[in-house]
Amino acid sequence: MPNRLIDEASPYLQQHAENPVDWYPWGPQAFAEARESDKPLFVSIGYATCHWCHVMERESFESPEIAALMNEAFVNVKVDREERPDIDGIYMAVCQMLTGHGGWPLNVILTPDQEPIFAGTYIPPSSVHGRIGMRELVPRIQNIWRTQRGRMETSAQEITAVLQKDAANDLRSDPPGASVLNETALLLERQYDPVHHGFGDAPKFPMPHYVGLLLRHWRATGSKKSLDMATSTLGSMARGGIFDHLGFGFHRYSTDREWLVPHFEKMLYDQALLMSAYVDGYQATGSSEHAAVIQMIAEYVGRHLTSPEGGFYSAEDADSEGVEGKFYVWTTDELTQVLGEGDAGYAAAFYNVTEAGNYLDETTRASTGSNILHRLRSDDLEPGGPLNSIRERLLAVRNRRVRPILDDKILTDWNGLMIGALARAGVALHDTAMIETAEKAAGFIKLRLWAAGPGLLHRYRIGAVGIDGNIDDYAFFALGCFELFQATHDAAWLRTCLDLTERTIQDFWDEENDGFFFSPSKAEKLIVRRKELQDGAVPSGLSAAVLNMARLGRLLRRPDLTARAEAAARSVGRSLSRYPTAHTALTAVLGHFEANAGEIVIFGSGSDPLSCEMLNAARSGFNPHRLIVLVDTDKADDPLSELAPHFKDYKSIDGTPTAYVCRDFVCEAPTTVVEDLLNLR
């Protein structure tokens, strides 16, 4: 018989609905049962495309023996971390505090009042190599709960008190100076891998916000080192096994230094953040390889992660048929069977396929004879070349394999990131289809998750809408809407960005210490109301909120928003000073406060070819702090004039489209010459 998870919308919870473990979803029913039965809570947190979550399910949660132990000792609760990042954030902090590391599955044991007793990640079925197993852990906790309850509850209260103290810390300091950009770039240089590129050792993560910061450092200082680190990293990732060379899109991270062997899941947020990083790289260098990668990411997202209604799905699994990576790897014999000897030889040379293989067995580390396709060169990416035919034939055969599971829930925050990336990419590559895709997705989020309730909601899946939006939902979707305004110059998107930003201030602002809480004031009360201050796999919601307020403040002449942005940046000042590389997204935003962060206003008909030329000239090159506005004379009732009445002051010269270049609220003499704008690069 299915357990209580059978009626949940989350794909992850539904994966566990047939387990013999008597799972509850997180909520009052589970907490009431824990109090009534006088049992601790066993809370297991993961997500639908998590490889080690699948492993633990097969080994423990599908075991009738272990399930019986768990059902006797605990009230068992499953949480989808992507649906409830607020819960995950609290108990991940506990896990890192108690063990020094984190990851998923995250397994915590709590009192009925949700205070933490124990925290760990993957737990094997039986103890091995010094790691306690479920068969030993469950009865041990059960015995301590029965015989030493007071000691256990005191410990849980002490851990909770530490969390609450950390959350209440006042981290405000003076505004970070311009030196923080140089200091952070220097720290990234120390982490940089000069051989294989990227940052750190294995496992190696893409870290697109590092790339973005380095390119902004190059733009501000002319540092060739920063430019080289950023572009070399982009090139190595695009050629490595972390990129899917047949179906496109990036895998989650590389398990080695060489970018060769990935953890094979594909996440929407990685596609979005990496697309933005490659847009930065393309604008900075004009690299055709960067442009090709942008187009390939867009193709992958359009083909596999886009719903019929236009929203973007969350992820594809690493596993298929119970084996990680099986869908993606190739043997030399398989190449020959598909391509024939001649083309197979060409493909093997280009994609570095050998008989011995480069993909080792996960457990034994022995050769499997299978290969992860990767490139050593950046050439032959043009459509129509010999490689294109080979790729299409291999892809056609691969598509007949059992495909990894799709997590088809649609999350507002990750959609916001993808909307912004596509809007930026469409502008950079003059690709209107990308912008239209972004608009359709934003329209879906507005209709289904913004207009559907009293505030922005977090999750949609097959008509099921719910969960109060968190700071990431508001800030990332607002960011996406602002990028759509920059791409389309439709002020309706600017209005949506402003509405979301004002609601963010209303519902999330910390009146005592400034900055933003992760959860809104009306949200379910957990043991602590935390702030997510540092970047993780995605930039901090704080950094996106600061960016939104800074840009709106400049564009709309709203000093209140500018002041709020500065206060939010100061709210993490001491953390930024102590851990600069944990705040690269925020550091990259600080340039928007500088007096020379420019604005270009073009006054003229949006249908006039000269206006379009001026727009393209204004957008050219890499200047991430520049804002561009088209005051479109074709729009009699343009809402831009309502939002920003000062734009009515701009006029054309002799009826010709006219550009104004402004810095620190002072404009230079207007021009009707496109070359004048090109010189701004």
C-alpha positions as CSV (number, residue, x, y, z in Angstrom):
1,M,0.0,0.0,0.0
2,P,1.3,3.5,-0.8
3,N,2.2,5.7,2.2
4,R,1.0,9.3,2.8
5,L,3.3,10.7,0.1
6,I,1.1,9.4,-2.7
7,D,-0.9,12.6,-2.8
8,E,2.0,15.0,-2.8
9,A,2.8,17.1,-5.8
10,S,6.6,16.7,-5.5
11,P,8.2,14.2,-7.8
12,Y,10.7,13.4,-5.1
13,L,8.1,12.6,-2.5
14,Q,6.2,10.5,-5.0
15,Q,9.3,8.5,-5.7
16,H,9.1,7.4,-2.0
17,A,5.3,6.8,-1.9
18,E,5.7,3.0,-2.3
19,N,8.4,2.6,0.3
20,P,7.6,0.4,3.3
21,V,8.8,3.3,5.5
22,D,5.6,5.0,6.9
23,W,6.6,8.4,5.5
24,Y,4.7,11.6,6.3
25,P,5.1,14.9,4.4
26,W,6.5,17.8,6.5
27,G,3.6,19.3,8.4
28,P,1.4,19.5,11.5
29,Q,0.1,15.9,11.1
30,A,3.7,14.5,11.5
31,F,4.5,16.8,14.4
32,A,1.2,15.9,16.2
33,E,1.9,12.2,15.7
34,A,5.4,12.6,17.1
35,R,4.1,14.3,20.2
36,E,1.3,11.8,20.7
37,S,3.5,8.7,20.1
38,D,6.4,10.3,22.0
39,K,8.9,9.5,19.2
40,P,11.6,11.6,17.6
41,L,11.2,12.7,14.0
42,F,13.5,11.1,11.3
43,V,13.6,13.7,8.5
44,S,15.1,12.7,5.2
45,I,15.7,15.6,2.8
46,G,16.7,15.2,-0.9
47,Y,15.5,15.8,-4.4
48,A,14.2,13.9,-7.4
49,T,17.5,13.8,-9.4
50,C,19.8,13.1,-6.4
51,H,22.0,10.0,-7.1
52,W,22.9,9.2,-3.5
53,C,19.2,9.7,-2.5
54,H,18.4,6.9,-4.9
55,V,21.1,4.8,-3.5
56,M,19.9,5.2,0.1
57,E,16.3,4.5,-1.0
58,R,17.3,1.2,-2.6
59,E,19.5,0.1,0.3
60,S,17.5,1.3,3.3
61,F,14.1,2.8,2.6
62,E,13.0,-0.1,0.3
63,S,14.2,-2.7,2.9
64,P,11.3,-4.1,4.9
65,E,13.8,-4.9,7.7
66,I,15.1,-1.3,8.0
67,A,11.7,0.2,7.4
68,A,10.3,-1.8,10.3
69,L,13.1,-0.4,12.6
70,M,12.4,3.2,11.4
71,N,8.6,2.8,11.8
72,E,9.0,1.6,15.4
73,A,11.5,4.2,16.5
74,F,10.5,7.3,14.6
75,V,7.8,9.4,12.9
76,N,9.4,9.5,9.5
77,V,9.2,12.6,7.3
78,K,10.3,13.2,3.7
79,V,11.2,16.7,2.4
80,D,11.9,17.8,-1.1
81,R,14.7,20.3,-0.6
82,E,13.9,22.1,-3.8
83,E,10.3,22.7,-2.7
84,R,11.3,23.6,0.9
85,P,14.8,25.2,0.8
86,D,13.9,27.0,4.1
87,I,13.8,23.7,5.9
88,D,16.8,22.3,4.1
89,G,18.8,25.5,4.9
90,I,18.2,25.2,8.6
91,Y,19.1,21.5,8.9
92,M,22.0,21.7,6.4
93,A,23.5,24.4,8.7
94,V,23.1,21.9,11.6
95,C,24.8,19.1,9.6
96,Q,27.7,21.3,8.7
97,M,28.0,22.5,12.3
98,L,28.0,18.9,13.7
99,T,30.0,17.1,11.0
100,G,31.9,19.7,9.1
101,H,30.3,18.9,5.8
102,G,27.0,18.7,4.0
103,G,25.2,17.1,1.1
104,W,22.2,15.1,0.1
105,P,20.5,13.0,1.1
106,L,20.4,15.0,4.3
107,N,19.1,13.0,7.3
108,V,18.3,14.6,10.6
109,I,16.7,13.3,13.7
110,L,14.6,15.9,15.6
111,T,12.6,16.2,18.7
112,P,8.8,16.6,18.2
113,D,9.4,20.4,18.5
114,Q,11.8,20.1,15.4
115,E,15.0,20.7,17.4
116,P,18.0,18.7,16.0
117,I,19.4,15.7,17.8
118,F,21.5,14.2,15.0
119,A,22.5,15.1,11.4
120,G,24.3,13.3,8.6
121,T,24.2,12.8,4.9
122,Y,24.2,9.4,3.2
123,I,23.9,6.5,5.7
124,P,24.6,3.0,4.6
125,P,22.4,0.1,5.6
126,S,25.0,-1.3,7.9
127,S,28.1,0.2,9.5
128,V,31.1,0.2,7.2
129,H,34.5,1.9,7.1
130,G,33.8,3.8,10.3
131,R,30.4,5.1,9.0
132,I,27.4,4.1,11.1
133,G,24.7,2.3,9.3
134,M,20.9,2.4,9.6
135,R,20.7,-1.0,11.3
136,E,22.9,0.3,14.1
137,L,21.9,4.0,14.2
138,V,18.1,3.5,14.6
139,P,18.1,1.3,17.7
140,R,20.9,3.4,19.3
141,I,18.9,6.6,18.9
142,Q,15.8,4.8,20.1
143,N,17.6,3.6,23.3
144,I,19.1,7.0,24.1
145,W,15.6,8.6,23.6
146,R,14.1,6.2,26.1
147,T,16.9,6.2,28.7
148,Q,18.6,9.6,28.4
149,R,15.9,11.8,27.1
150,G,16.9,14.8,29.2
151,R,20.5,14.8,27.9
152,M,19.3,14.5,24.3
153,E,16.7,17.3,24.6
154,T,19.3,19.6,26.3
155,S,21.7,19.0,23.5
156,A,19.0,19.8,20.9
157,Q,18.1,23.0,22.7
158,E,21.8,24.1,22.8
159,I,22.2,23.4,19.0
160,T,19.0,25.4,18.3
161,A,20.2,28.3,20.5
162,V,23.4,28.4,18.4
163,L,21.4,28.6,15.2
164,Q,19.2,31.4,16.6
165,K,22.2,33.3,17.8
166,D,23.9,33.1,14.4
167,A,20.7,34.2,12.7
168,A,20.4,37.3,15.0
169,N,24.1,38.4,14.4
170,D,24.5,41.9,13.3
171,L,26.9,41.7,10.4
172,R,26.6,45.4,9.3
173,S,29.7,47.3,8.5
174,D,30.8,50.3,6.4
175,P,30.0,50.0,2.7
176,P,32.6,47.7,1.0
177,G,35.1,49.8,-0.9
178,A,36.3,49.4,-4.5
179,S,39.2,47.4,-3.1
180,V,37.0,44.4,-2.5
181,L,36.8,43.6,-6.2
182,N,40.6,43.5,-6.4
183,E,40.9,41.4,-3.2
184,T,38.3,38.9,-4.4
185,A,40.0,38.6,-7.8
186,L,43.3,37.9,-6.1
187,L,41.8,35.2,-3.9
188,L,40.3,33.6,-7.0
189,E,43.7,33.6,-8.7
190,R,45.1,31.6,-5.7
191,Q,42.3,29.0,-6.2
192,Y,42.7,28.9,-10.0
193,D,43.9,25.7,-11.7
194,P,46.3,26.9,-14.4
195,V,46.5,23.5,-16.0
196,H,42.8,22.4,-16.3
197,H,41.3,25.8,-15.5
198,G,38.4,26.4,-13.1
199,F,38.8,26.8,-9.4
200,G,39.9,24.3,-6.7
201,D,40.5,20.6,-7.0
202,A,38.2,17.6,-7.4
203,P,35.3,17.7,-7.2
204,K,35.3,20.8,-9.4
205,F,32.2,23.0,-9.7
206,P,31.4,25.4,-12.6
207,M,31.2,28.5,-10.3
208,P,29.7,30.8,-13.0
209,H,29.6,33.7,-10.5
210,Y,33.4,33.5,-10.2
211,V,33.6,33.9,-13.9
212,G,31.3,36.8,-13.9
213,L,33.2,38.6,-11.1
214,L,36.6,38.1,-12.9
215,L,35.2,39.6,-16.1
216,R,33.9,42.6,-14.2
217,H,37.3,42.9,-12.6
218,W,38.9,42.9,-16.1
219,R,36.4,45.5,-17.2
220,A,37.1,47.7,-14.3
221,T,40.9,47.3,-14.1
222,G,42.1,45.9,-17.5
223,S,43.5,42.9,-15.7
224,K,44.5,40.4,-18.5
225,K,44.9,37.7,-15.8
226,S,41.3,38.0,-14.8
227,L,40.2,37.8,-18.4
228,D,42.3,34.8,-19.1
229,M,41.1,32.9,-16.0
230,A,37.5,33.5,-16.9
231,T,37.7,32.7,-20.6
232,S,40.0,29.7,-20.2
233,T,37.6,28.3,-17.6
234,L,34.7,28.8,-20.0
235,G,36.6,27.1,-22.8
236,S,37.7,24.1,-20.7
237,M,34.2,23.5,-19.5
238,A,32.7,23.7,-23.0
239,R,35.2,21.1,-24.2
240,G,35.1,18.8,-21.2
241,G,32.9,15.9,-20.3
242,I,30.8,18.1,-18.0
243,F,29.2,19.3,-21.2
244,D,26.9,17.0,-23.1
245,H,28.3,17.1,-26.6
246,L,25.4,15.3,-28.3
247,G,22.3,16.6,-26.5
248,F,23.8,19.7,-25.1
249,G,23.5,21.3,-21.7
250,F,25.8,21.1,-18.7
251,H,26.0,18.4,-16.1
252,R,26.1,19.4,-12.4
253,Y,29.8,19.2,-11.7
254,S,33.0,17.4,-12.5
255,T,34.2,14.6,-10.1
256,D,37.8,15.3,-11.2
257,R,40.1,18.2,-11.9
258,E,40.0,17.7,-15.7
259,W,36.3,18.5,-16.3
260,L,36.1,14.9,-17.7
261,V,33.9,12.8,-15.5
262,P,30.7,14.6,-14.5
263,H,28.1,14.0,-11.9
264,F,25.5,13.5,-14.7
265,E,22.4,15.2,-13.4
266,K,21.4,18.4,-15.3
267,M,19.9,21.2,-13.3
268,L,17.9,24.2,-14.8
269,Y,19.8,26.6,-12.6
270,D,23.2,25.4,-14.0
271,Q,21.9,26.0,-17.5
272,A,20.8,29.5,-16.6
273,L,23.9,30.6,-14.7
274,L,26.3,29.1,-17.2
275,M,24.4,30.7,-20.1
276,S,24.8,34.1,-18.4
277,A,28.5,33.4,-17.9
278,Y,29.0,32.5,-21.6
279,V,27.0,35.7,-22.5
280,D,29.5,37.7,-20.4
281,G,32.4,35.8,-22.1
282,Y,31.0,36.4,-25.6
283,Q,30.4,40.1,-25.0
284,A,33.9,40.5,-23.6
285,T,35.7,38.6,-26.4
286,G,33.4,37.9,-29.3
287,S,34.4,34.2,-29.1
288,S,32.4,32.1,-31.6
289,E,32.8,29.1,-29.2
290,H,31.1,31.0,-26.4
291,A,28.3,32.0,-28.8
292,A,27.9,28.3,-29.9
293,V,27.6,27.2,-26.3
294,I,24.9,29.7,-25.6
295,Q,22.9,28.5,-28.5
296,M,23.4,24.8,-27.5
297,I,22.2,25.5,-23.9
298,A,19.1,27.2,-25.3
299,E,18.5,24.3,-27.6
300,Y,18.8,21.8,-24.8
301,V,16.5,23.8,-22.5
302,G,14.0,24.2,-25.2
303,R,13.9,20.6,-26.2
304,H,13.9,18.9,-22.7
305,L,13.2,21.4,-19.9
306,T,10.4,23.5,-21.3
307,S,6.7,22.8,-20.5
308,P,4.0,23.2,-23.2
309,E,2.8,26.3,-21.2
310,G,6.3,27.8,-21.4
311,G,7.6,27.3,-17.8
312,F,10.9,25.5,-17.3
313,Y,11.2,22.2,-15.6
314,S,13.7,21.7,-12.8
315,A,16.1,18.9,-13.8
316,E,17.0,15.6,-15.4
317,D,18.4,12.7,-13.3
318,A,22.0,11.4,-13.3
319,D,20.8,7.8,-13.4
320,S,18.9,5.7,-15.9
321,E,18.1,2.0,-15.4
322,G,19.6,2.5,-11.9
323,V,23.1,3.3,-13.2
324,E,24.6,6.8,-13.2
325,G,25.7,8.0,-16.6
326,K,24.5,5.0,-18.5
327,F,22.4,7.2,-20.9
328,Y,25.5,9.3,-21.9
329,V,28.5,7.0,-22.4
330,W,29.8,5.2,-25.5
331,T,32.1,2.3,-26.4
332,T,34.2,2.1,-29.6
333,D,32.0,-0.8,-30.8
334,E,28.9,1.3,-30.4
335,L,30.4,4.1,-32.4
336,T,31.3,1.7,-35.2
337,Q,27.8,0.1,-35.2
338,V,26.2,3.5,-35.6
339,L,28.6,5.3,-37.8
340,G,30.6,2.7,-39.7
341,E,34.4,2.5,-39.4
342,G,35.3,5.7,-41.3
343,D,33.1,8.1,-39.4
344,A,33.6,6.2,-36.2
345,G,37.3,6.8,-36.4
346,Y,36.7,10.5,-37.0
347,A,34.3,10.7,-34.1
348,A,36.6,8.7,-31.8
349,A,39.5,11.0,-32.5
350,F,37.4,14.2,-32.0
351,Y,35.6,13.0,-28.9
352,N,38.6,11.1,-27.4
353,V,37.0,7.7,-27.4
354,T,39.2,4.6,-26.8
355,E,38.7,0.9,-26.4
356,A,39.9,1.0,-22.7
357,G,37.4,3.8,-22.0
358,N,37.7,6.8,-19.6
359,Y,34.7,6.1,-17.3
360,L,35.5,4.0,-14.3
361,D,33.2,1.9,-12.2
362,E,31.9,4.0,-9.4
363,T,32.6,1.3,-6.7
364,T,35.6,-0.7,-8.0
365,R,37.3,2.1,-10.0
366,A,37.9,-0.5,-12.7
367,S,37.6,0.4,-16.4
368,T,34.2,-0.1,-17.9
369,G,35.2,0.3,-21.5
370,S,32.8,3.2,-21.8
371,N,33.7,6.7,-22.7
372,I,32.5,10.2,-21.8
373,L,32.6,12.3,-24.9
374,H,34.9,15.3,-24.6
375,R,36.9,17.6,-26.9
376,L,40.4,19.0,-26.9
377,R,39.8,21.5,-29.6
378,S,37.3,24.4,-30.1
379,D,36.9,24.1,-33.8
380,D,34.4,22.3,-36.0
381,L,31.3,23.5,-34.1
382,E,29.7,25.1,-37.1
383,P,26.3,23.6,-38.2
384,G,26.6,21.7,-41.4
385,G,30.2,20.5,-40.8
386,P,31.1,16.8,-40.8
387,L,30.8,16.6,-37.1
388,N,27.2,17.8,-37.2
389,S,26.0,14.8,-39.2
390,I,27.9,12.5,-36.8
391,R,26.4,14.1,-33.8
392,E,22.9,13.8,-35.2
393,R,23.3,10.1,-35.9
394,L,24.7,9.4,-32.5
395,L,22.0,11.4,-30.9
396,A,19.2,9.6,-32.7
397,V,20.5,6.3,-31.4
398,R,21.0,7.7,-27.9
399,N,17.4,8.9,-27.8
400,R,16.3,5.3,-28.1
401,R,18.0,4.5,-24.8
402,V,16.1,4.8,-21.5
403,R,16.2,8.5,-20.7
404,P,16.9,9.7,-17.1
405,I,13.9,10.8,-15.1
406,L,12.7,14.3,-15.6
407,D,11.8,16.4,-12.5
408,D,8.9,18.3,-14.0
409,K,8.1,20.7,-11.2
410,I,8.4,24.4,-12.2
411,L,10.2,26.6,-9.6
412,T,9.8,30.3,-9.7
413,D,13.4,31.2,-8.6
414,W,15.1,28.9,-11.1
415,N,12.7,30.1,-13.8
416,G,13.6,33.7,-13.0
417,L,17.3,32.8,-13.6
418,M,16.6,31.1,-16.9
419,I,14.3,34.0,-18.0
420,G,17.1,36.5,-17.3
421,A,19.7,34.4,-19.0
422,L,17.7,33.9,-22.2
423,A,16.8,37.6,-22.4
424,R,20.5,38.5,-22.1
425,A,21.5,35.9,-24.6
426,G,18.9,37.0,-27.1
427,V,20.2,40.6,-26.9
428,A,23.9,39.5,-27.2
429,L,23.2,37.2,-30.2
430,H,20.4,39.2,-31.8
431,D,18.2,36.1,-31.4
432,T,14.6,37.2,-31.0
433,A,13.5,33.5,-30.4
434,M,15.4,33.4,-27.2
435,I,13.7,36.6,-26.0
436,E,10.3,35.3,-27.0
437,T,10.9,32.1,-25.0
438,A,11.9,34.1,-22.0
439,E,8.7,36.2,-22.3
440,K,6.5,33.2,-22.6
441,A,8.1,31.7,-19.4
442,A,7.7,35.0,-17.6
443,G,4.1,35.2,-18.6
444,F,3.5,31.7,-17.3
445,I,5.0,32.6,-13.9
446,K,3.0,35.8,-13.7
447,L,-0.2,34.0,-14.5
448,R,0.2,30.9,-12.5
449,L,2.4,31.9,-9.6
450,W,2.1,35.6,-9.1
451,A,-1.5,36.4,-10.0
452,A,-2.7,33.2,-8.4
453,G,-2.4,34.2,-4.8
454,P,-1.7,36.9,-2.2
455,G,2.0,36.8,-3.0
456,L,4.4,35.1,-5.3
457,L,4.3,31.3,-5.0
458,H,7.3,28.9,-5.3
459,R,6.1,25.8,-7.0
460,Y,3.9,24.6,-9.9
461,R,3.5,21.1,-11.0
462,I,0.7,19.7,-13.3
463,G,-1.7,22.4,-12.0
464,A,-0.7,22.1,-8.4
465,V,0.4,25.5,-7.1
466,G,1.7,26.3,-3.7
467,I,4.4,27.1,-1.1
468,D,5.0,30.8,-0.2
469,G,7.8,32.3,-2.3
470,N,11.1,32.9,-0.6
471,I,13.6,35.7,-1.2
472,D,15.1,33.8,-4.2
473,D,11.7,33.5,-5.9
474,Y,11.1,37.3,-5.6
475,A,14.6,38.5,-6.3
476,F,15.4,36.1,-9.2
477,F,12.1,36.5,-10.9
478,A,12.3,40.3,-10.6
479,L,15.8,40.1,-12.0
480,G,14.5,38.1,-15.0
481,C,11.8,40.7,-15.6
482,F,14.3,43.5,-15.6
483,E,16.4,41.7,-18.2
484,L,13.3,41.3,-20.3
485,F,12.7,45.1,-20.0
486,Q,16.3,45.6,-21.2
487,A,15.7,43.2,-24.1
488,T,12.3,44.3,-25.2
489,H,12.0,47.8,-23.7
490,D,8.4,46.9,-22.8
491,A,7.8,48.9,-19.6
492,A,5.3,46.3,-18.4
493,W,8.3,44.1,-17.4
494,L,9.8,47.0,-15.6
495,R,6.5,47.5,-13.7
496,T,6.5,43.8,-12.7
497,C,10.1,44.1,-11.5
498,L,9.3,47.1,-9.4
499,D,6.1,45.4,-7.9
500,L,8.1,42.3,-7.0
501,T,10.9,44.4,-5.5
502,E,8.6,46.5,-3.4
503,R,6.9,43.4,-2.1
504,T,10.3,41.9,-1.3
505,I,11.1,44.9,0.9
506,Q,7.7,44.6,2.5
507,D,7.8,40.9,3.3
508,F,11.4,40.1,3.9
509,W,13.3,43.1,5.2
510,D,15.0,42.8,8.6
511,E,14.0,46.0,10.4
512,E,16.6,45.3,13.2
513,N,19.8,44.5,11.3
514,D,18.9,45.3,7.7
515,G,19.1,42.9,4.8
516,F,16.6,40.2,3.9
517,F,15.3,37.1,5.6
518,F,15.0,34.0,3.4
519,S,11.4,33.4,4.3
520,P,8.6,36.0,4.3
521,S,7.1,37.2,7.5
522,K,3.9,35.3,7.0
523,A,5.6,31.9,6.4
524,E,5.4,28.8,8.6
525,K,7.3,29.4,11.8
526,L,10.4,27.1,11.9
527,I,12.9,26.9,14.8
528,V,14.8,29.8,13.3
529,R,14.2,32.5,10.7
530,R,17.4,32.4,8.8
531,K,19.2,34.6,6.2
532,E,21.0,33.0,3.3
533,L,23.9,35.4,3.1
534,Q,26.4,33.6,0.9
535,D,26.4,32.2,-2.6
536,G,25.9,28.5,-3.1
537,A,25.1,26.7,-6.3
538,V,23.1,29.8,-7.1
539,P,24.0,33.4,-6.1
540,S,22.5,34.6,-2.9
541,G,19.0,36.1,-3.1
542,L,20.4,39.1,-1.3
543,S,22.8,39.8,-4.2
544,A,19.9,39.7,-6.7
545,A,17.7,41.9,-4.5
546,V,20.5,44.4,-4.2
547,L,21.0,44.4,-8.0
548,N,17.3,44.9,-8.5
549,M,17.0,47.8,-6.1
550,A,20.2,49.5,-7.4
551,R,19.1,49.3,-11.0
552,L,15.6,50.5,-10.3
553,G,16.9,53.2,-8.1
554,R,19.1,54.6,-10.8
555,L,16.6,54.2,-13.7
556,L,13.5,55.4,-11.9
557,R,15.3,58.2,-9.9
558,R,14.2,56.4,-6.6
559,P,16.8,57.4,-4.0
560,D,14.8,55.3,-1.4
561,L,15.6,52.1,-3.4
562,T,19.2,53.1,-3.9
563,A,19.5,53.7,-0.1
564,R,17.8,50.4,0.6
565,A,20.2,48.6,-1.8
566,E,23.2,50.2,0.0
567,A,21.9,49.2,3.4
568,A,21.3,45.6,2.2
569,A,24.9,45.4,0.9
570,R,26.2,46.8,4.3
571,S,24.1,44.2,6.2
572,V,26.6,41.5,5.2
573,G,29.7,43.7,5.3
574,R,31.5,41.8,8.0
575,S,30.8,38.4,6.3
576,L,32.0,39.8,3.0
577,S,35.2,41.1,4.5
578,R,35.9,37.7,6.1
579,Y,34.8,35.4,3.2
580,P,35.1,37.5,0.0
581,T,34.8,34.5,-2.4
582,A,31.5,33.5,-0.7
583,H,30.0,36.8,-1.8
584,T,31.2,37.1,-5.4
585,A,27.7,37.7,-6.8
586,L,27.2,40.7,-4.4
587,T,30.7,42.0,-5.1
588,A,29.9,41.9,-8.9
589,V,26.8,44.1,-8.2
590,L,28.6,46.8,-6.3
591,G,29.7,48.5,-9.6
592,H,26.0,49.7,-10.0
593,F,26.6,52.1,-7.1
594,E,29.5,53.8,-8.9
595,A,29.0,57.3,-10.2
596,N,30.3,56.4,-13.7
597,A,27.8,53.5,-14.1
598,G,26.3,54.7,-17.4
599,E,22.8,55.0,-18.8
600,I,22.0,55.4,-22.5
601,V,18.6,56.8,-23.4
602,I,17.5,56.5,-27.0
603,F,14.5,58.7,-28.0
604,G,12.9,57.7,-31.2
605,S,10.6,55.3,-33.0
606,G,11.2,51.7,-32.1
607,S,10.4,50.8,-35.8
608,D,13.0,53.2,-37.1
609,P,16.1,51.4,-38.5
610,L,18.3,54.1,-37.0
611,S,16.8,53.6,-33.5
612,C,17.6,49.8,-33.9
613,E,21.2,50.6,-34.9
614,M,21.6,52.8,-31.9
615,L,20.2,50.1,-29.6
616,N,22.6,47.6,-31.1
617,A,25.5,50.0,-30.7
618,A,24.6,50.8,-27.1
619,R,24.4,47.0,-26.3
620,S,27.7,46.1,-27.9
621,G,30.7,45.1,-25.9
622,F,30.8,44.1,-22.2
623,N,29.6,46.8,-19.9
624,P,27.5,45.0,-17.2
625,H,26.6,48.1,-15.3
626,R,25.2,50.1,-18.2
627,L,21.4,50.5,-18.4
628,I,19.7,51.2,-21.7
629,V,16.3,52.8,-22.2
630,L,14.3,53.2,-25.4
631,V,11.7,56.0,-25.1
632,D,9.6,54.8,-28.0
633,T,7.7,57.6,-29.7
634,D,5.4,54.9,-31.4
635,K,3.9,54.2,-27.9
636,A,1.5,57.0,-27.0
637,D,0.5,55.4,-23.7
638,D,3.9,53.9,-22.8
639,P,3.8,53.0,-19.0
640,L,7.4,54.0,-18.8
641,S,6.4,57.7,-18.6
642,E,4.2,56.8,-15.6
643,L,7.0,54.9,-13.8
644,A,9.7,57.4,-14.7
645,P,8.3,60.8,-15.7
646,H,11.8,62.3,-16.2
647,F,12.1,60.4,-19.5
648,K,9.5,62.9,-20.9
649,D,12.3,65.5,-20.8
650,Y,14.3,63.7,-23.6
651,K,13.7,65.0,-27.1
652,S,14.9,64.2,-30.6
653,I,17.1,66.4,-32.7
654,D,15.2,67.4,-35.9
655,G,12.9,64.4,-35.6
656,T,15.8,62.0,-35.8
657,P,16.4,59.2,-33.3
658,T,18.6,60.7,-30.7
659,A,20.8,59.1,-28.0
660,Y,21.7,60.6,-24.6
661,V,24.7,59.2,-22.7
662,C,24.3,59.9,-19.0
663,R,26.5,59.3,-15.9
664,D,25.7,60.1,-12.3
665,F,22.4,61.7,-13.5
666,V,24.3,64.1,-15.8
667,C,23.9,63.7,-19.6
668,E,26.4,64.6,-22.3
669,A,25.3,66.4,-25.4
670,P,22.8,64.3,-27.4
671,T,23.9,62.6,-30.6
672,T,22.3,61.2,-33.7
673,V,25.5,59.4,-34.8
674,V,25.8,55.6,-34.2
675,E,29.6,55.7,-34.2
676,D,29.4,57.9,-31.1
677,L,27.8,55.1,-29.2
678,L,30.2,52.5,-30.6
679,N,33.0,54.5,-29.1
680,L,31.6,53.8,-25.6
681,R,32.9,50.2,-25.8
